[in-house]
Amino acid sequence: MLFLRFILLPVLLVANAALVSDQRFDGSWDTTLTCPAKGNTEGYTWHFVSLIRSGVLHGERGVVDQPAWFALDGTVAEDGGAKLTGSGIVASREYARGVSAHKGESYSYEIKAHFEATKGAGTRSTGLGIVGRPCTFDFVKQDSGSH
């Protein structure tokens, strides 16, 4: 029985540490998406709240399936690294890149981000740089005591 304690106790401690570290980013995050003007495409800045629960991030602005709707989803790793996907519905051709970008059409792109205890930052993948523009994401963790 004593032998079993020496085996199980370290396993339980490691499992508990994994649970705690997976949740250290949990909470509400003020999110700012900034896409600068590029060529004939207008720039914009959006503010919305993203939630992280058990390492899973979801943020949203606008009305689902309507022009100008945007969702941000993905996972945040234990080390703070995050692979996110931004997807939405084009609001106006003035703010979207590409010849085929028309109001009401859907779009999607990848974001590479990194989180720390109270802040985070990310950058949109620009692919070959021909179509994409370098949009940035800034995250600030909300104080859980003030909400």
BAFI-3210 file (N, C-alpha, C; in Angstrom, 3 decimals, decimal comma, padded with zeros to 6 digits):
// residues 147
n [1|2|3|4|5|6|7|8|9|10|11|12|13|14|15|16|17|18|19|20|21|22|23|24|25|26|27|28|29|30|31|32|33|34|35|36|37|38|39|40|41|42|43|44|45|46|47|48|49|50|51|52|53|54|55|56|57|58|59|60|61|62|63|64|65|66|67|68|69|70|71|72|73|74|75|76|77|78|79|80|81|82|83|84|85|86|87|88|89|90|91|92|93|94|95|96|97|98|99|100|101|102|103|104|105|106|107|108|109|110|111|112|113|114|115|116|117|118|119|120|121|122|123|124|125|126|127|128|129|130|131|132|133|134|135|136|137|138|139|140|141|142|143|144|145|146|147]
n.u [000,823|001,950|003,824|002,133|001,149|003,422|003,648|001,157|000,791|002,739|001,783|-000,834|-000,229|001,118|-000,943|-002,793|-001,300|-001,179|-003,864|-004,178|-002,321|-003,426|-005,537|-004,643|-004,806|-007,444|-010,439|-011,886|-011,017|-010,149|-010,276|-008,604|-008,754|-006,880|-006,720|-004,772|-005,046|-004,653|-003,490|-006,279|-007,985|-009,814|-008,816|-009,473|-010,584|-011,535|-013,227|-013,775|-014,918|-013,132|-013,323|-011,572|-011,607|-010,544|-008,325|-009,417|-010,271|-012,725|-014,106|-016,296|-017,980|-020,587|-023,550|-024,413|-023,868|-024,465|-023,584|-020,425|-020,082|-017,891|-015,812|-013,590|-011,562|-009,940|-007,134|-005,246|-002,070|-000,280|002,129|001,461|001,415|-000,584|-002,816|-005,011|-008,184|-009,671|-012,846|-015,506|-018,107|-018,169|-018,524|-018,419|-017,133|-015,197|-013,657|-012,549|-010,169|-009,310|-010,533|-012,820|-014,186|-017,145|-019,955|-021,503|-020,287|-018,427|-015,377|-012,084|-009,217|-005,900|-004,362|-001,473|-000,630|000,391|000,133|000,460|000,473|-001,296|-001,635|-001,674|-000,718|-001,178|-000,806|-002,158|-001,977|-000,423|-000,153|001,161|001,423|000,305|-002,490|-003,393|-003,344|-001,346|-002,898|-003,390|-003,707|-004,558|-004,582|-005,962|-006,156|-009,084|-009,761|-010,736|-011,975|-013,391|-015,667]
n.v [-001,203|001,242|001,523|001,957|004,502|006,086|005,946|006,850|009,434|011,299|011,179|012,194|014,792|015,863|015,721|017,488|019,890|020,231|020,783|023,241|024,879|024,849|026,499|029,019|031,147|031,558|033,479|036,756|038,719|041,846|042,648|043,887|044,434|045,449|046,592|047,917|050,469|049,498|049,888|050,434|049,747|050,379|051,044|049,658|049,441|047,236|046,542|044,114|041,506|038,642|035,292|032,999|029,687|026,930|026,846|027,267|029,623|032,069|034,691|037,341|039,610|041,785|040,705|037,381|035,762|038,020|040,928|042,333|040,766|038,989|036,368|034,928|032,238|029,483|027,730|028,097|027,371|025,757|027,130|029,643|030,131|030,491|029,339|030,740|031,288|033,609|034,527|035,630|037,846|039,771|043,255|045,513|046,226|048,173|047,738|045,254|043,045|042,155|041,169|039,632|040,131|040,758|042,425|040,590|038,158|035,365|035,056|033,950|033,578|032,805|033,276|033,962|033,927|035,069|034,644|036,164|036,505|038,742|039,999|039,893|039,231|039,221|038,295|038,539|036,036|036,741|035,317|035,099|037,759|039,219|039,419|039,451|041,583|043,066|042,599|043,227|041,879|042,737|041,847|042,257|041,246|041,205|042,551|040,325|040,930|043,240|042,784]
n.w [000,000|000,776|-001,243|-003,432|-002,815|-003,225|-005,926|-006,982|-005,824|-007,010|-009,671|-009,431|-008,544|-010,775|-012,680|-011,521|-011,615|-014,366|-014,926|-013,600|-014,984|-017,532|-017,192|-016,574|-018,333|-018,520|-018,656|-019,236|-022,023|-023,231|-026,548|-029,342|-032,682|-035,345|-038,569|-040,942|-043,505|-046,914|-050,078|-052,072|-050,094|-047,207|-043,809|-040,504|-037,056|-034,571|-031,512|-029,080|-026,843|-025,858|-024,734|-022,717|-021,911|-020,232|-021,914|-024,427|-026,800|-027,600|-029,378|-030,375|-032,573|-033,637|-035,488|-035,812|-038,893|-040,381|-042,371|-041,451|-039,218|-037,037|-035,935|-033,598|-032,997|-031,340|-029,835|-026,845|-025,945|-023,249|-022,934|-023,743|-026,443|-029,375|-031,849|-033,901|-035,524|-037,600|-038,670|-040,771|-042,060|-044,923|-044,733|-046,342|-049,530|-049,547|-047,312|-047,544|-048,984|-052,298|-055,507|-055,629|-053,293|-051,834|-050,353|-047,804|-048,329|-047,063|-045,139|-044,085|-042,008|-040,739|-037,525|-035,720|-032,388|-029,103|-025,631|-022,431|-018,828|-018,392|-020,802|-024,418|-027,842|-031,388|-034,871|-038,076|-040,564|-043,555|-045,795|-048,989|-049,024|-051,028|-051,170|-048,464|-045,543|-042,958|-040,328|-036,840|-033,531|-030,281|-026,923|-023,727|-020,479|-018,585|-015,385|-013,056|-010,669|-011,074|-012,507]
ca.u [000,000|002,856|004,399|001,107|001,109|004,576|003,415|-000,020|000,905|003,351|000,900|-001,911|000,326|001,374|-002,249|-003,351|-000,516|-001,604|-005,163|-003,984|-001,646|-004,338|-006,549|-004,061|-005,219|-008,903|-011,042|-012,317|-009,928|-010,485|-009,602|-008,594|-008,307|-006,559|-006,296|-004,446|-005,394|-003,678|-003,963|-007,603|-008,798|-009,847|-008,442|-010,490|-010,254|-012,695|-013,041|-014,761|-014,433|-012,887|-013,286|-010,762|-012,040|-009,770|-007,420|-010,147|-010,635|-013,792|-014,503|-017,259|-018,555|-021,630|-024,672|-024,043|-024,294|-024,808|-022,385|-019,593|-019,909|-016,541|-015,574|-012,198|-011,581|-008,708|-006,653|-004,056|-001,254|000,234|003,222|000,907|001,303|-001,959|-003,166|-006,400|-008,799|-010,643|-013,775|-016,587|-018,903|-017,749|-019,510|-018,353|-015,960|-014,199|-012,839|-012,101|-009,214|-009,569|-011,516|-014,046|-014,759|-018,396|-020,764|-022,245|-019,486|-017,660|-013,921|-011,413|-007,754|-005,200|-003,664|-000,494|-000,672|001,046|-000,453|001,159|-000,495|-002,323|-001,695|-001,344|-000,637|-001,222|-000,702|-002,822|-001,131|-000,638|000,111|002,243|001,453|-000,319|-003,886|-003,560|-002,666|-000,852|-003,775|-002,853|-004,630|-004,040|-005,444|-005,695|-007,020|-009,916|-009,630|-011,908|-012,608|-014,198|-016,841]
ca.v [000,000|002,387|001,608|002,539|005,940|006,733|005,987|007,650|010,826|012,130|011,214|013,124|016,143|016,289|015,935|018,717|021,004|020,408|021,447|024,630|025,630|024,988|027,497|030,296|032,199|031,640|034,738|037,678|039,498|042,927|042,331|044,953|044,019|046,616|046,308|049,207|050,652|048,949|050,178|051,072|049,159|051,193|050,408|049,670|048,910|046,687|046,174|043,136|040,665|037,226|034,493|031,785|028,689|025,682|026,957|027,470|031,028|032,458|036,091|037,597|040,955|041,862|039,766|036,154|035,592|039,303|041,689|042,887|039,804|038,425|035,432|034,564|030,966|028,705|027,228|028,704|026,311|025,972|028,112|030,916|030,158|030,261|029,322|031,177|031,505|034,690|034,311|036,591|038,196|041,067|044,324|046,425|045,993|049,189|047,263|043,898|042,937|041,170|041,479|038,876|040,434|041,498|042,453|039,370|036,941|034,948|035,010|033,294|033,621|032,296|034,238|033,418|034,813|034,624|035,214|036,194|036,517|039,793|040,597|039,015|039,894|038,300|038,858|037,788|035,488|037,472|034,422|035,604|039,208|039,855|039,698|039,752|042,746|042,688|042,963|042,842|041,637|043,020|041,286|042,698|040,487|042,024|042,275|039,524|041,534|044,418|042,397]
ca.w [000,000|000,815|-002,587|-004,281|-002,522|-003,849|-007,369|-007,288|-005,412|-008,065|-010,841|-009,118|-008,492|-012,157|-013,319|-010,964|-012,158|-015,759|-014,905|-013,202|-016,036|-018,661|-016,869|-016,165|-019,260|-018,490|-018,279|-020,292|-022,595|-024,160|-027,801|-030,341|-034,012|-036,161|-039,938|-041,556|-044,918|-047,854|-051,432|-052,098|-049,033|-045,992|-042,557|-039,454|-035,740|-033,874|-030,104|-028,608|-025,746|-026,114|-023,511|-022,738|-020,933|-020,361|-023,056|-025,683|-026,970|-028,525|-029,352|-031,442|-032,668|-034,649|-035,483|-036,521|-040,286|-040,983|-042,735|-040,375|-038,135|-036,971|-034,837|-033,365|-032,294|-031,347|-028,560|-026,260|-025,350|-021,901|-022,980|-024,198|-027,901|-029,815|-033,267|-033,929|-036,828|-037,686|-039,782|-040,704|-043,228|-045,458|-044,549|-047,478|-050,366|-049,219|-046,197|-047,827|-050,072|-053,345|-056,539|-055,408|-051,983|-051,943|-049,143|-047,516|-048,533|-045,891|-045,247|-042,973|-042,037|-039,561|-036,687|-034,780|-031,232|-027,877|-024,431|-021,152|-017,727|-018,476|-022,138|-025,531|-029,141|-032,518|-036,210|-039,139|-041,617|-044,805|-046,920|-049,825|-048,891|-052,181|-050,844|-047,052|-044,963|-041,627|-039,225|-035,540|-032,433|-028,947|-025,893|-022,362|-019,593|-017,713|-013,965|-012,672|-009,510|-011,438|-013,313]
c.u [000,864|003,492|003,419|000,996|002,253|004,434|002,270|000,126|001,593|002,467|-000,228|-001,407|000,585|000,053|-002,885|-002,614|-000,914|-002,944|-005,016|-003,361|-002,543|-005,335|-005,955|-004,412|-006,738|-009,384|-011,468|-011,135|-010,496|-009,639|-009,730|-007,991|-008,090|-006,042|-006,023|-004,932|-004,287|-004,229|-005,271|-008,519|-008,675|-009,387|-009,588|-009,916|-011,546|-012,306|-014,144|-014,125|-014,253|-012,831|-012,377|-011,250|-011,301|-008,910|-008,093|-010,639|-011,792|-014,108|-015,424|-017,713|-019,593|-022,701|-024,300|-024,687|-024,762|-023,524|-021,757|-019,492|-018,503|-016,449|-014,095|-012,198|-010,225|-008,342|-005,380|-003,304|-000,765|001,338|002,761|000,797|-000,118|-002,055|-004,659|-006,880|-009,797|-011,543|-014,933|-017,308|-018,500|-018,877|-019,581|-017,070|-014,842|-013,222|-012,277|-011,177|-009,699|-010,681|-012,854|-014,708|-015,990|-019,156|-021,542|-021,472|-018,672|-016,162|-013,351|-009,910|-007,180|-004,487|-002,698|-000,428|000,123|000,449|000,523|000,083|-001,620|-002,432|-001,327|-001,318|-000,645|-001,148|-001,383|-001,781|-001,455|-000,380|001,304|002,340|000,790|-001,741|-004,041|-002,862|-002,329|-001,730|-003,168|-003,969|-003,916|-005,063|-005,010|-006,681|-007,776|-009,700|-010,891|-012,631|-013,529|-015,431|-017,727]
c.v [001,263|002,614|002,287|004,048|006,676|006,827|006,945|009,120|011,689|012,245|012,211|014,565|016,686|016,585|017,227|019,941|021,278|021,122|022,926|025,426|025,809|026,115|028,856|031,446|032,398|033,003|035,534|038,536|040,576|042,703|043,499|044,402|045,281|046,150|047,642|049,269|050,054|049,150|050,938|050,563|049,994|050,374|050,452|049,127|048,453|046,341|045,195|042,313|039,241|036,514|033,300|030,917|027,397|025,694|027,158|028,911|031,172|033,929|036,350|039,048|040,947|040,807|038,574|036,097|036,876|040,029|042,364|041,963|039,231|037,516|035,075|033,316|030,291|028,240|027,955|027,594|026,718|027,035|029,487|031,046|029,831|030,283|029,594|031,293|032,646|034,420|035,291|036,775|039,610|042,081|045,226|046,155|046,995|048,712|045,868|043,887|041,933|041,571|040,814|039,178|041,321|041,419|041,150|038,083|036,630|034,946|034,339|033,461|033,144|033,431|033,483|034,408|034,225|035,375|035,134|036,312|037,528|040,447|039,562|039,819|038,838|039,042|037,936|037,264|036,227|036,599|034,917|037,128|039,950|040,287|040,156|041,024|042,404|043,181|042,467|042,698|041,960|042,538|041,827|041,979|041,430|041,598|041,549|040,100|042,698|044,071|041,456]
c.w [000,000|-000,554|-003,542|-004,059|-003,214|-005,361|-007,694|-006,933|-006,469|-009,311|-010,603|-009,072|-009,891|-012,867|-012,818|-011,492|-013,602|-015,826|-014,575|-014,334|-017,257|-018,432|-016,528|-017,102|-019,259|-018,019|-019,491|-020,724|-023,516|-025,404|-028,762|-031,622|-034,830|-037,515|-040,618|-043,003|-045,777|-049,261|-051,385|-050,993|-047,763|-044,780|-041,560|-038,156|-035,081|-032,445|-029,736|-027,494|-026,245|-024,770|-023,726|-021,593|-021,216|-021,613|-024,400|-025,740|-027,951|-028,294|-030,523|-031,396|-033,777|-034,474|-036,365|-037,902|-040,972|-041,386|-041,514|-039,167|-038,211|-035,760|-034,797|-032,510|-032,350|-029,953|-028,152|-025,536|-023,969|-021,866|-023,471|-025,707|-028,325|-031,330|-033,321|-035,367|-036,702|-038,871|-039,641|-042,017|-043,658|-045,289|-045,772|-048,239|-050,071|-048,149|-046,416|-049,029|-051,109|-054,280|-056,236|-054,058|-052,141|-050,628|-049,008|-047,725|-047,281|-046,198|-044,004|-043,129|-040,715|-038,835|-035,787|-033,627|-030,073|-026,695|-023,265|-020,084|-017,915|-019,847|-023,192|-026,817|-030,229|-033,828|-037,198|-040,107|-042,908|-046,015|-047,705|-049,763|-050,033|-051,842|-049,404|-046,632|-043,521|-040,482|-037,916|-034,518|-031,131|-027,938|-024,532|-021,457|-018,673|-016,266|-013,500|-011,470|-009,857|-012,245|-012,563]
res [m|l|f|l|r|f|i|l|l|p|v|l|l|v|a|n|a|a|l|v|s|d|q|r|f|d|g|s|w|d|t|t|l|t|c|p|a|k|g|n|t|e|g|y|t|w|h|f|v|s|l|i|r|s|g|v|l|h|g|e|r|g|v|v|d|q|p|a|w|f|a|l|d|g|t|v|a|e|d|g|g|a|k|l|t|g|s|g|i|v|a|s|r|e|y|a|r|g|v|s|a|h|k|g|e|s|y|s|y|e|i|k|a|h|f|e|a|t|k|g|a|g|t|r|s|t|g|l|g|i|v|g|r|p|c|t|f|d|f|v|k|q|d|s|g|s|h]
***
